[in-house]
Amino acid sequence: MGIGNRIKGAAEELGGKAKEAVGNLTDDERLRREGISEQGRGEGRQEAEKAGQRVEGTFEEAGGRVHGAAGALKGDDRQQAEGKFEELKGELRQKLNK
């Protein structure tokens, strides 16, 4: 998974929209249906990638909290800061992929 899948999904969706439009203009029902199908696959690919990124963000956030809490217990300011950074990174990843 990765940003590449989102780009591929967006390209597939866009290509499907173009194919649907050409099908509409030429009264080609088969082409129109193919375009609609490609749009759906593209949207699905993008949504699957977003869901994966949200899960990854959830794990980053939780791991950061644990890392920061361990730092707090040890009195290690650096470890606390690293944990907070990881936590915030996970929160941001989740928000960017809603």
C-alpha positions in Angstrom: 0.0 0.0 0.0 1.0 3.6 -0.3 0.3 6.9 -1.9 0.8 5.2 -5.3 -2.4 3.3 -4.8 -4.3 6.5 -4.2 -2.8 8.0 -7.3 -3.7 4.9 -9.3 -7.2 5.0 -7.9 -7.6 8.7 -8.8 -6.3 8.0 -12.3 -8.6 5.1 -12.8 -11.6 7.1 -11.5 -10.7 10.0 -13.9 -10.2 7.7 -16.8 -13.6 6.1 -16.1 -15.2 9.6 -16.1 -13.7 10.3 -19.4 -14.8 7.0 -20.8 -18.3 7.5 -19.5 -18.5 11.0 -21.1 -17.3 9.6 -24.5 -19.9 6.9 -24.2 -22.6 9.4 -23.4 -21.6 11.6 -26.4 -21.5 8.7 -28.8 -24.5 6.8 -27.4 -22.2 3.8 -26.7 -23.8 2.1 -23.8 -21.0 -0.4 -23.4 -18.4 2.3 -23.1 -20.5 4.3 -20.7 -20.9 1.3 -18.4 -17.2 0.5 -18.6 -16.5 4.1 -17.5 -18.9 3.9 -14.6 -17.3 0.6 -13.5 -13.8 2.0 -13.7 -14.9 5.0 -11.6 -16.1 2.6 -8.9 -12.9 0.6 -8.9 -10.9 3.8 -8.7 -12.9 5.1 -5.8 -12.7 1.7 -4.1 -8.9 1.7 -4.4 -8.6 5.2 -2.9 -10.9 4.4 0.0 -9.0 1.1 0.7 -5.8 3.1 0.9 -7.3 5.7 3.1 -8.6 3.0 5.5 -5.1 1.5 5.7 -3.5 4.8 6.4 -6.1 5.5 9.2 -5.2 2.1 10.8 -1.5 2.9 10.5 -2.1 6.2 12.1 -4.0 4.6 15.0 -1.1 2.3 15.7 1.4 5.2 15.5 -0.7 7.3 17.9 -1.0 4.4 20.4 2.7 3.5 20.1 3.6 7.2 20.6 1.5 7.3 23.8 3.2 4.2 25.2 6.7 5.5 24.2 5.9 8.9 25.8 4.5 7.3 29.0 7.6 5.1 29.3 9.7 8.2 29.0 7.7 10.0 31.7 8.1 7.0 34.1 11.9 7.1 33.5 12.1 10.8 33.6 13.5 10.8 30.1 12.4 14.1 28.5 13.7 13.1 25.1 11.8 9.8 25.1 8.6 11.7 26.1 9.1 14.2 23.2 9.7 11.4 20.7 6.5 9.7 22.0 4.5 12.9 21.6 5.9 13.4 18.1 4.9 9.8 17.1 1.4 10.3 18.7 0.8 13.6 16.8 2.1 12.0 13.6 -0.4 9.2 14.0 -3.3 11.7 14.7 -2.3 13.7 11.6 -2.2 10.6 9.4 -5.7 9.7 10.5 -7.1 13.2 9.9 -5.5 13.4 6.4 -7.2 10.1 5.4 -10.8 10.7 6.5 
